[in-house]
Amino acid sequence: MQAKWEVFYEKFITYDGWRTVVDGLVATLEISVFGLIIGIVLGTIIAAVKVMPKTNIFVRLLSLICDVYVGFFRGTPIVVQLLVGYFVLFPALDVRISALNAAIAIFGMNSGAYVSEIMRSGIQAVDGGQLEAARAVGLSFTTSMVKVVIPQAVKNILPTLGNEFIVLIKETSVASFITVVDITKAFKDIGSSNYEYIIPYLMLAAIYLVLVMIITFAIKLLERRLARVDRRS
């Protein structure tokens, strides 16, 4: 084992392999953070459409489109979505985009499908009287949702959103399928340079574990703070 550590140290320190790892970690965090932001925005819009009263054909058509969207992204593997998006869809639309930005966009759209269901359950958990009261004082449906219902829903689903972020962190390990050098690809390259994979992969697992622990701790702190605010109000 000592010899394996020496080989890893030489590649990681002497030949600046740590720089690739740092760049890969940054790419992983960029995909996860921006992907979650996109997912929250898309998911909130889709959830609002799904709970909107189906009073006309336009709303029903929007709801059907949302169903197809959610069905596709929840029904196909993220690897397939990456490959189709980067190598088929974007070229067909003549969209010139880097592999990293493509990964952010595709992970964001994937997350949006899952967040939409999370957000929809959160909205439905809010007392219906809140929406009725907002409408009674003259607010439109959209304004009532944005200012009254959705803020309460977000507070209710915060732990689940945290889990979605953790899932995104781990799923970015497949971003290398479209040539993104994420942290998984960085350690894989270090191992493949001398065919010694044990130490690089153990280090990779440790970094993912630390990231998940940090996110979990941050979510618990935020939950406690929100609970204190609720008790004071």
DAWORA-V157423 format. One record per residue. N is the residue number from 1. SS is DSSP state (h for helix, s for strand, l for the rest). D_LAST is the distance of its C-alpha to the last C-alpha in whole Angstrom. Layout:
# DAWORA-V157423
[[N | SS | D_LAST] [N | SS | D_LAST]]
This chain:
# DAWORA-V157423
[[1 | l | 58] [2 | h | 59] [3 | h | 61] [4 | h | 58] [5 | h | 56] [6 | h | 58] [7 | h | 59] [8 | h | 55] [9 | h | 55] [10 | h | 58] [11 | h | 56] [12 | h | 53] [13 | h | 53] [14 | h | 57] [15 | l | 57] [16 | l | 53] [17 | h | 52] [18 | h | 49] [19 | h | 48] [20 | h | 48] [21 | h | 46] [22 | h | 43] [23 | h | 44] [24 | h | 44] [25 | h | 40] [26 | h | 39] [27 | h | 40] [28 | h | 38] [29 | h | 35] [30 | h | 36] [31 | h | 37] [32 | h | 34] [33 | h | 31] [34 | h | 32] [35 | h | 33] [36 | h | 30] [37 | h | 29] [38 | h | 31] [39 | h | 30] [40 | h | 27] [41 | h | 28] [42 | h | 31] [43 | h | 29] [44 | h | 26] [45 | h | 29] [46 | h | 31] [47 | h | 28] [48 | h | 27] [49 | h | 31] [50 | h | 31] [51 | h | 28] [52 | l | 30] [53 | l | 32] [54 | l | 35] [55 | l | 37] [56 | l | 39] [57 | h | 42] [58 | h | 40] [59 | h | 37] [60 | h | 39] [61 | h | 41] [62 | h | 38] [63 | h | 36] [64 | h | 40] [65 | h | 40] [66 | h | 37] [67 | h | 38] [68 | h | 41] [69 | h | 39] [70 | h | 37] [71 | h | 40] [72 | h | 42] [73 | h | 39] [74 | h | 38] [75 | h | 42] [76 | l | 44] [77 | l | 44] [78 | h | 42] [79 | h | 46] [80 | h | 47] [81 | h | 45] [82 | h | 45] [83 | h | 49] [84 | h | 49] [85 | h | 47] [86 | h | 48] [87 | h | 52] [88 | h | 52] [89 | h | 49] [90 | h | 49] [91 | h | 53] [92 | h | 53] [93 | l | 51] [94 | l | 53] [95 | l | 49] [96 | l | 50] [97 | l | 47] [98 | l | 47] [99 | h | 47] [100 | h | 43] [101 | h | 42] [102 | h | 43] [103 | h | 42] [104 | h | 38] [105 | h | 39] [106 | h | 40] [107 | h | 37] [108 | h | 35] [109 | h | 36] [110 | h | 36] [111 | h | 33] [112 | h | 32] [113 | h | 33] [114 | h | 31] [115 | h | 28] [116 | h | 29] [117 | h | 29] [118 | h | 26] [119 | h | 24] [120 | h | 25] [121 | h | 24] [122 | h | 21] [123 | h | 21] [124 | h | 23] [125 | h | 20] [126 | l | 17] [127 | l | 18] [128 | h | 21] [129 | h | 19] [130 | h | 17] [131 | h | 20] [132 | h | 22] [133 | h | 19] [134 | h | 20] [135 | h | 23] [136 | h | 24] [137 | l | 22] [138 | l | 25] [139 | l | 24] [140 | l | 26] [141 | h | 26] [142 | h | 26] [143 | h | 23] [144 | h | 21] [145 | h | 21] [146 | h | 21] [147 | h | 18] [148 | h | 16] [149 | h | 17] [150 | h | 19] [151 | h | 15] [152 | h | 14] [153 | h | 17] [154 | h | 17] [155 | h | 14] [156 | h | 16] [157 | h | 20] [158 | h | 19] [159 | h | 21] [160 | h | 24] [161 | h | 24] [162 | h | 24] [163 | h | 27] [164 | h | 29] [165 | h | 29] [166 | h | 31] [167 | h | 33] [168 | h | 34] [169 | h | 35] [170 | h | 37] [171 | h | 39] [172 | h | 40] [173 | h | 42] [174 | h | 44] [175 | h | 44] [176 | h | 48] [177 | h | 49] [178 | h | 49] [179 | l | 50] [180 | l | 47] [181 | l | 47] [182 | l | 44] [183 | h | 43] [184 | h | 45] [185 | h | 48] [186 | h | 48] [187 | h | 49] [188 | h | 51] [189 | h | 53] [190 | h | 53] [191 | h | 55] [192 | h | 57] [193 | l | 59] [194 | l | 60] [195 | l | 60] [196 | l | 57] [197 | l | 54] [198 | h | 53] [199 | h | 51] [200 | h | 50] [201 | h | 48] [202 | h | 47] [203 | h | 45] [204 | h | 44] [205 | h | 42] [206 | h | 41] [207 | h | 39] [208 | h | 38] [209 | h | 36] [210 | h | 35] [211 | h | 33] [212 | h | 32] [213 | h | 31] [214 | h | 29] [215 | h | 27] [216 | h | 26] [217 | h | 25] [218 | h | 23] [219 | h | 21] [220 | h | 20] [221 | h | 19] [222 | h | 17] [223 | h | 15] [224 | h | 14] [225 | h | 13] [226 | h | 11] [227 | h | 10] [228 | h | 9] [229 | h | 6] [230 | h | 5] [231 | h | 6] [232 | h | 4] [233 | l | 0]]
